[in-house]
Amino acid sequence: MKAAYLTLLLTSLFSTATLAGAGYTGPGAQSVVTVATAQAASDDTPVVLQGHITNRLKDHEKYEFKDNTGTIAVEIDDEDLPPVPFDDKTLVKLTGEVDKGLMSREIDVDRVEIIN
């Protein structure tokens, strides 16, 4: 009896995790924006950026991100980094939101995906 409950619990957990990672692509889905667009966006605007992480900045968990329109600072928690190594030549997709400060904007990243 306990084994049946455990199996049911584990099955529901794994199926939920699989659905969450699938990603919705229909109407209302987030589209990729540029650094220039993100620089002009208001605080807490959801963004998806595609480009390269070019440098690690002095602040912990902060990096420089670059696309064809410019560069912007991004904050990526260590647990949100991909499990595989990557460098400044690796194309990545960042999902997060704009964090507008008094003098600058940066992106608070929730997800990093390596683009093949």
PEGIJO-V267536 format. One record per residue. N is the residue number from 1. RES is the residue in one small letter. PHI is phi in whole degrees, -180 to 180 (none if undefined). PSI is psi as a letter, one per 40 degrees, with the letter a starting at -180 (999 if undefined). OMEGA is omega in degrees with one decimal (NA if undefined). Layout:
N:RES:PHI:PSI:OMEGA
N:RES:PHI:PSI:OMEGA
This chain:
1:m:none:d:178.8
2:k:-64:d:179.8
3:a:-64:d:179.4
4:a:-65:d:177.8
5:y:-66:d:179.0
6:l:-63:d:178.4
7:t:-62:d:178.6
8:l:-62:d:-180.0
9:l:-64:d:-179.2
10:l:-65:d:178.5
11:t:-61:d:-179.6
12:s:-68:d:178.3
13:l:-65:d:-178.5
14:f:-69:d:179.2
15:s:-69:d:176.5
16:t:-66:d:179.4
17:a:-64:d:179.0
18:t:-66:d:179.8
19:l:-67:d:-178.4
20:a:-65:d:-177.8
21:g:-84:e:-174.8
22:a:-66:d:177.7
23:g:85:h:179.3
24:y:-81:h:-178.7
25:t:-123:e:-177.9
26:g:-84:a:-179.2
27:p:-56:h:179.6
28:g:87:e:178.8
29:a:-69:i:178.3
30:q:-69:h:176.5
31:s:-109:i:-179.7
32:v:-69:h:177.0
33:v:-118:i:179.9
34:t:-97:i:175.1
35:v:-60:d:179.5
36:a:-60:d:177.8
37:t:-66:d:179.5
38:a:-65:d:179.0
39:q:-63:d:-178.5
40:a:-94:e:-175.4
41:a:-77:i:179.0
42:s:-81:i:-178.5
43:d:-58:i:177.3
44:d:69:e:176.3
45:t:-71:h:177.1
46:p:-68:h:-179.9
47:v:-139:i:170.0
48:v:-129:h:-178.2
49:l:-115:i:176.9
50:q:-129:h:-177.9
51:g:173:b:-174.5
52:h:-132:h:169.8
53:i:-87:h:-169.3
54:t:-101:e:-174.0
55:n:-163:i:171.3
56:r:-93:h:-178.4
57:l:-88:i:-176.0
58:k:-65:d:178.9
59:d:-69:i:179.5
60:h:-61:h:177.3
61:e:68:e:177.3
62:k:-115:h:-176.5
63:y:-137:i:172.9
64:e:-99:h:179.2
65:f:-114:i:-177.4
66:k:-135:h:167.2
67:d:-131:a:-176.4
68:n:-68:e:-175.5
69:t:-104:e:179.5
70:g:151:a:-179.7
71:t:-125:i:177.4
72:i:-152:i:175.6
73:a:-76:i:177.2
74:v:-129:i:176.1
75:e:-109:h:-178.0
76:i:-126:h:175.5
77:d:-62:i:-177.9
78:d:-54:d:-177.9
79:e:-73:e:178.5
80:d:-94:e:176.9
81:l:-73:i:178.8
82:p:-63:i:-179.2
83:p:-75:e:179.8
84:v:-109:i:179.4
85:p:-65:i:175.4
86:f:-149:i:-179.7
87:d:-135:a:-175.6
88:d:-71:e:177.4
89:k:-98:e:-178.5
90:t:-83:h:177.0
91:l:-77:h:-178.4
92:v:-128:i:172.7
93:k:-119:h:-179.9
94:l:-108:h:175.3
95:t:-117:h:-178.7
96:g:-174:a:179.4
97:e:-145:i:179.2
98:v:-72:h:175.7
99:d:-117:h:-175.8
100:k:-90:h:175.1
101:g:-99:a:179.8
102:l:-65:d:-174.3
103:m:-117:e:-175.9
104:s:-156:i:174.7
105:r:-124:i:171.8
106:e:-143:i:179.3
107:i:-109:h:173.3
108:d:-90:h:-171.3
109:v:-87:h:176.0
110:d:-101:d:-175.4
111:r:-151:h:176.0
112:v:-120:h:177.4
113:e:-121:h:174.2
114:i:-86:h:-179.2
115:i:-96:h:179.9
116:n:-87:999:NA
